Amino acid sequence: MKQTVVYDIDPNERLEIATRPVPLAQRLYGNPGLRRIVVVLALAAAWQSYGLWLDNALLVPTLSDTLIALGQGLASGEIPRKCLISLRVLLTGYILGIICAGTLTALAATSRLGASLLETLTAMFNPLPSIALLPLALLWFGLGEGSLIFVLLHAVTWVVAMNTHSGFLAVSQTLRMVGRNYGLSLPGYVFRILVPAAFPSILQGLKIGWAFAWRTLVAAELVFGASSGKGGLGWYIFENKNELEIANVFAGLLTVIAIGLVVDIMVFGHIEKRTLRRWGMHAH
Amino acid sequence: MPASAVAAPVPPGENLLAVEGVTLCYTTAEQIVTATYRVDFQVAAGDRFILLGPSGCGKSSLLKAVGGYLPTTEGHITLRGHPVGRPGPDRMMVFQEFDQLLPWKTVKQNIIFPMVSSGKFTRAEAAERADLYIAKVNLTRAADSFPHTLSGGMKQRVAIARGMAMEPDILLMDEPFAALDSLTRGQMQDELLALWEDTRCTLLFVTHSISEATKIGNRILLLSAHPGRVRAELNDVEQARGDASKTRELESTIYRLLFGDQAAEAAAQAG
């Protein structure tokens, strides 16, 4: 046997085979949006077959009946109108909540007393369901948007602040030292190092905050719209239940779900794709 | 060249960094630990100055103090005759950890960012210099990649390029190759030497590896542990370069200085 065998390979040459594209099927399966569409379609099929089998439009109307009711609601402009009312209030509350959360987190990031304040307030108020504040809100702000915005603010602030704060705390010591090495000013350090480094938690907080705001709003409208008459989607659902237009109730619920899904996929999913996934900061 | 007025570089061989009687302490929950005790050394411009010692000798603490991260309990650290204050881009640091690159920036953006944010270079100059240094560390193919797609060795190359591109007064390196596999480590050591030949930047390099110290340094400061004190200062490291028997002799001298004659003999017998 020979002692040494040498093959004729150039160690510095780079072969084509070193990298090649991922096959199409694998790439499609790797697309989270596409995977979710498949899940939604499967759920829709399950609903339709159960509705057909049950055959009782007062309990569970079929998906097709619901879609027809939805189409009519959309065509008549009633559902879009209700959506707009709901979304306007929702966005106001959401943005105000984010501003409050940002202020609290900034306080917490710059002083230990601020951190204790935030931690205590979050521990106190985060477990408190927003809807439990509605009676008080009605007393303080009367029947109107003021009360809704107040409960939304409560729904959004704590969860966003809590996530941002824990995200800041989790920024690695090395990254902090790198940021200081660059000689950045305090705002530069916060916005160019801490915020992007904590972005996974911040985005998570914004997502949960959005979901909390949405469910709080619909719930509040169910209670509140009944006495006002000028409500959004929650009121639409309540009204139609009273008139036993169950397909319309489902159409209203479907709209709530659809808006939630669209925002989750189009807005948050898009942000996530452009940031965390690109940066490899996404928790797999 | 540089956009803003920057102090002229210190001529090679002249004193750049002075560490005088530096004692460093840090406080744990139960006790105050003295990391280094009255350490003196001076680094000249163009030096590849190595801080070498066993764990607990305070070599990383010394580097952090020079970086401005750790205040001195006693003594002074001066750079170009001025006491060092807070961390700053005149003392760029290369860390051991692979997460020292900003994950939300590409390789090129990571290198450009400190050059621009410190105001030392304009955006156009910074981009040009980034390309140059990326080429120097052989990462042109990966210039637009995000750090999470790179191997550990590539990340360390980016960190070195980022540090050198800033043209700091001194480049502080905290065991930058310790977390790499040994093949990559050897390769990186050669590359660092080649880069130094090219740029002649001043390095202050912390390591616990004797062979790394003799390979990279032209001067070595040996520190004893608990607390860290200067055991020896070796200024003729370069004369052993490329000579295997002289290198072996130098390394056994270092071993003896650090661990005593008995330990060195035991190691020689075991080896």
Interface residues (C-beta under 8 A of the other chain):
Chain A: S172 T174 L175 M177 V178 R180 N181 Y182 G183 L184 G188 R192 I193 P196 A197 F199 T275 R278 W279 G280 M281
Chain B: G67 G68 Y69 R86 P87 G88 P89 R91 M92 M93 F95 E97 D99 Q100 L102 P103 W104 F113 P114 S117 S118 F146 P147 H148 T149
